[in-house]
Amino acid sequence: MDFSSRLASVIMVLFTCIGSAHAQTAPKDMDLRQLWNELRLNNPQLSALRENYLSAKATVPQIAAPANPQVGLVWSGIPANSPLALGSAGNAGSANNSISIAQPFQFPGKRSLAAQIADTSAESLLAQSESSYLQLGAQLSTLYYSALSAQKQLQVLKEMVTRFELIKNVARARYANNAAAYVEFLNTQVAQNAAIAEQFNLEKQLQVAYRNINLLIGRDPREKIALSGNVQQVIRTVPTLIELENYAETSHPLLRSSQLDVDAARKGVSLAKKAYLPDFQVIGSSYTPRGPFASNNGALYYQFEFDIVIPLYFFMKEKYGVEQAVRKQAAVEASNIANRQQIILGVSSAYTVFEQTKNKMQFLRDSQLPQADAAYKVALTQYSNNGQGFNDLLTAQNQLRLLQTQLTIVESDLLQSYAVLMVSSGREPF
């Protein structure tokens, strides 16, 4: 009885371990939207860009904060031979003790304008990170649809292997009565083995795609992943080219970043011109004619000082500072124009590719593939009935398989071009 109970316990533990191991290794189904969410949250490149943005934002209050005050202590009339008197040196005059506090001030508007420039530059970094997110998302979409296409191609190959098995059965029945038909059976077997070998190549390509997807979404490349979705999914209504271009001009993150750089450069010119204006310093001090360590410091006297820091040397530093800021503004504005032109050109090119791919897919799906399927069925019927047209049957089978594979690839290309089109205009493809 003890042995039976122990055996039952071991079996229960074994099944529990197997179940937990299966639960740990079971891949998680993910569609394109989930992959983009994982990309935003876990991609290390995007995480670095977010941290750079937060770091830049942290400089804004530092720049806006007033300058630190300076506190000074003056002790004159140090007694001779004291530790602070540098040997036998001393001061024959009367002892004085004073405390001063100095507070520098920039000309009104300088510090706030510098803080605005830093804040605008930080927001530009945020827009750049959003642009990088879209670019990485386009790569992720390409890998995703390529993997789905490879999965569909595997399915096509399995169907083709099944059709070859059907042809082999017909050839086997024929060469049972006619030895000459054995060659047809062997040829079918060779073609079937070639299809099986092609399955192995596609499976290897799928594994590479899975590893690259894991890398993009910040996971271990060896981690298992399962993709859900349909390569033949319906694409939502695509806006017109004019609508996409208008949206890109107003909302593309790269153009927003470029425009923010222009704003920062213009503010930089204003700040450089403010360098001609003086800065200030206020000093308040109190002193007494006794030493600082005397029991009675005696009468206190107060002093107030107001200093002005003026630019000298014929305003040379300020003059070239303004010229530098103006040149930088001109360069940033030119870059902004170039970026705008490249974005509009990218949207136009992506739209053209999308339309061409859509037309090609529709032609394959609606015209060529039905004809190839009909030709294959006619050839199979003819070969099954009278044993004639074996070469025609293989040709029809290969042509059908080729067109089915091409349709799968073109459908994937269509979805990839759609994703690129949406990203080019500054949108997510869902």
Number of C-alpha atoms within 10 A of each C-alpha: 6 7 8 9 10 11 12 12 12 12 12 12 12 12 12 12 12 12 12 12 11 11 10 9 12 13 13 11 12 15 14 18 13 12 20 25 13 17 25 21 13 16 20 16 16 19 16 12 18 17 12 16 21 15 12 18 20 14 14 20 13 11 18 16 11 13 13 10 14 11 13 11 14 12 16 19 17 20 16 15 12 12 10 11 14 11 10 10 13 16 12 11 9 11 16 17 19 21 16 17 15 18 16 19 20 18 15 12 11 20 18 17 19 20 20 19 23 21 22 24 23 24 20 25 24 24 21 21 23 21 22 17 22 27 16 21 25 24 17 25 24 21 20 26 25 23 24 23 24 23 20 20 22 22 14 19 22 16 13 20 20 13 15 22 16 14 24 20 14 19 24 18 15 20 15 11 9 11 10 11 18 17 12 20 21 14 15 22 17 13 16 22 13 12 18 16 12 14 20 12 11 17 15 11 14 20 16 15 22 21 17 20 24 22 19 24 23 19 19 13 18 12 13 16 19 11 18 13 13 14 23 15 10 8 11 9 6 13 11 9 17 12 12 21 22 13 14 24 19 12 14 24 24 26 23 21 24 24 21 23 24 24 19 23 24 20 19 23 19 17 21 22 17 17 20 17 15 14 17 14 15 15 17 15 17 15 22 18 17 21 22 19 9 8 8 9 15 12 9 12 11 12 11 12 10 12 12 13 14 12 15 10 7 8 13 10 13 19 14 12 18 20 14 14 20 18 14 17 21 14 13 21 19 13 16 21 14 12 16 19 12 13 21 20 14 18 23 19 13 21 24 15 17 22 14 12 21 18 12 15 21 14 13 19 19 10 11 16 20 14 13 20 18 13 19 21 14 15 22 24 15 16 20 18 10 9 14 14 15 20 13 17 21 20 15 21 22 16 18 22 20 15 18 22 20 17 23 25 20 21 25 27 22 25 25 24 24 26 25 28 27 23 24 28 28 26 19 17 21 11
